[in-house]
Amino acid sequence: MEAPPQDITWRSDDITKLLAALSKFQGAVKAAVKGKEGYGYKYADIAAVIATAQVPLAKNGLCVTHIAVPINGRTCLRTILGHESGQWILGDYPLIPVKNDPQAIGSAVTYARRYNFMAILGLPVADDDARSAMPDKKVSSKPKATKPSVPAKKVEGDLL
């Protein structure tokens, strides 16, 4: 496959109707339920994110779709936000599977879909899944202990 030109257009010529619909969507959409747990915290999975946005998207004439595209020798997930007027914007997210097998590739696609979906719609993100997606990073769910800035006074008879 051949890479697209570097100056690829990221939006249609006019996006005024799309932006008006997106603004209405953002005013109506609720936060996705953080029903999944992993790496010591809760997060909203792709199914919850899509389910939360589906009705407000449809009510505002919006849709989101994803396709894989080659860009500079790397496969990226392209997310397209479309409006019933034909106006659109897009965003690309590089796919970086930790292994070259179907499960790892599928996981990378799902991860990219979730984050690109939330990003293109301007949905708030409260989880920190990005840190834990790094193969050589460890994430602790416990806050780091801090030392008091003033040493504690020793009390007579205190064994500690």
C-alpha positions as CSV (number, residue, x, y, z in Angstrom):
1,M,0.0,0.0,0.0
2,E,1.1,3.5,-0.7
3,A,1.2,6.2,1.9
4,P,-1.1,9.2,1.4
5,P,0.5,12.6,0.7
6,Q,1.7,14.5,3.8
7,D,-0.7,17.4,3.2
8,I,-3.8,15.3,3.6
9,T,-6.8,17.4,4.4
10,W,-8.2,16.8,7.9
11,R,-11.6,18.4,7.3
12,S,-14.1,19.3,4.7
13,D,-14.0,22.8,3.3
14,D,-16.8,24.0,5.5
15,I,-17.5,22.6,9.0
16,T,-19.9,25.1,10.4
17,K,-22.9,22.8,10.6
18,L,-20.7,20.0,12.0
19,L,-19.4,22.2,14.7
20,A,-22.9,23.5,15.6
21,A,-24.1,19.9,15.9
22,L,-21.0,18.8,17.9
23,S,-21.6,21.7,20.3
24,K,-25.2,20.5,20.9
25,F,-24.0,16.9,21.2
26,Q,-21.4,17.9,23.9
27,G,-24.2,19.7,25.8
28,A,-26.4,16.6,25.8
29,V,-23.9,13.7,26.3
30,K,-23.4,12.2,29.7
31,A,-20.1,10.8,31.0
32,A,-19.6,7.1,30.3
33,V,-19.9,4.7,33.2
34,K,-16.5,3.4,34.4
35,G,-17.6,-0.2,34.6
36,K,-14.3,-1.9,33.9
37,E,-11.3,-2.3,36.2
38,G,-7.7,-2.8,35.3
39,Y,-4.2,-1.7,36.4
40,G,-5.7,-0.6,39.8
41,Y,-8.3,1.8,38.5
42,K,-11.7,1.9,36.8
43,Y,-12.3,3.1,33.3
44,A,-15.0,3.2,30.6
45,D,-14.4,0.6,27.9
46,I,-15.2,1.1,24.2
47,A,-18.7,-0.4,24.5
48,A,-19.6,2.0,27.4
49,V,-18.2,5.0,25.5
50,I,-20.0,4.2,22.3
51,A,-23.3,3.3,24.1
52,T,-23.2,6.7,26.0
53,A,-22.7,8.7,22.8
54,Q,-24.9,6.8,20.4
55,V,-28.2,8.5,21.0
56,P,-26.9,12.0,21.3
57,L,-24.9,11.5,18.1
58,A,-27.9,10.3,16.1
59,K,-30.1,13.2,17.5
60,N,-27.6,15.7,16.2
61,G,-27.0,14.1,12.8
62,L,-23.5,13.0,13.7
63,C,-21.7,9.7,13.1
64,V,-18.3,8.3,13.8
65,T,-16.4,5.6,11.8
66,H,-12.9,4.2,11.8
67,I,-10.7,2.8,9.1
68,A,-7.1,1.6,9.1
69,V,-4.8,3.6,6.8
70,P,-1.0,3.5,6.1
71,I,0.8,6.7,6.9
72,N,4.6,6.9,6.4
73,G,5.0,3.1,6.6
74,R,3.0,2.8,9.8
75,T,-0.6,1.7,10.2
76,C,-2.9,4.2,11.8
77,L,-6.5,4.2,12.8
78,R,-8.3,7.0,11.1
79,T,-11.4,8.2,12.9
80,I,-13.9,10.3,10.9
81,L,-16.6,12.4,12.5
82,G,-19.3,13.1,9.9
83,H,-22.4,15.3,9.8
84,E,-25.6,14.7,7.9
85,S,-24.7,17.7,5.8
86,G,-21.7,15.9,4.4
87,Q,-19.2,17.9,6.5
88,W,-16.5,16.0,8.3
89,I,-13.3,16.1,10.3
90,L,-10.8,13.3,10.9
91,G,-8.0,12.3,13.2
92,D,-5.3,9.6,13.0
93,Y,-3.9,7.5,15.8
94,P,-0.9,5.2,15.3
95,L,-1.4,1.5,16.0
96,I,1.4,0.1,18.2
97,P,0.7,-3.5,19.1
98,V,3.0,-4.9,21.8
99,K,3.3,-8.1,19.7
100,N,2.6,-9.1,16.1
101,D,-0.3,-11.5,16.7
102,P,-4.1,-11.1,16.2
103,Q,-4.9,-10.5,19.8
104,A,-2.3,-7.7,20.3
105,I,-3.3,-6.1,17.0
106,G,-7.0,-6.3,18.0
107,S,-6.2,-4.8,21.4
108,A,-4.3,-1.9,19.8
109,V,-7.2,-1.2,17.4
110,T,-9.7,-1.2,20.3
111,Y,-7.5,1.1,22.4
112,A,-7.1,3.5,19.4
113,R,-10.8,3.4,18.7
114,R,-11.7,4.3,22.3
115,Y,-9.3,7.2,22.6
116,N,-9.8,8.6,19.1
117,F,-13.6,8.3,19.5
118,M,-13.4,10.3,22.8
119,A,-10.9,12.8,21.4
120,I,-12.8,13.6,18.2
121,L,-16.0,14.1,20.1
122,G,-14.4,16.1,22.9
123,L,-15.5,13.7,25.6
124,P,-13.9,14.2,29.0
125,V,-11.3,11.6,30.0
126,A,-10.8,10.8,33.6
127,D,-8.9,7.5,33.4
128,D,-5.1,7.0,32.9
129,D,-5.1,4.0,30.7
130,A,-2.3,5.5,28.6
131,R,0.3,5.0,31.2
132,S,-0.6,1.3,31.8
133,A,-0.6,0.6,28.0
134,M,3.2,1.1,28.0
135,P,4.7,-2.4,28.0
136,D,7.7,-1.6,30.3
137,K,5.9,0.7,32.8
138,K,4.4,-0.4,36.0
139,V,1.4,1.5,37.4
140,S,0.7,1.5,41.1
141,S,-2.8,2.3,42.4
142,K,-1.4,3.4,45.7
143,P,-0.3,7.0,46.2
144,K,3.4,7.5,47.0
145,A,4.1,8.0,50.6
146,T,5.5,11.4,51.4
147,K,7.8,12.4,54.3
148,P,6.5,15.1,56.6
149,S,8.2,18.4,56.1
150,V,8.7,18.9,59.9
151,P,10.2,16.0,61.9
152,A,7.8,14.6,64.5
153,K,8.7,15.4,68.2
154,K,9.7,12.5,70.3
155,V,7.4,11.9,73.2
156,E,8.8,10.6,76.5
157,G,8.1,6.8,76.6
158,D,7.4,6.6,72.9
159,L,8.9,3.5,71.4
160,L,8.6,4.4,67.8
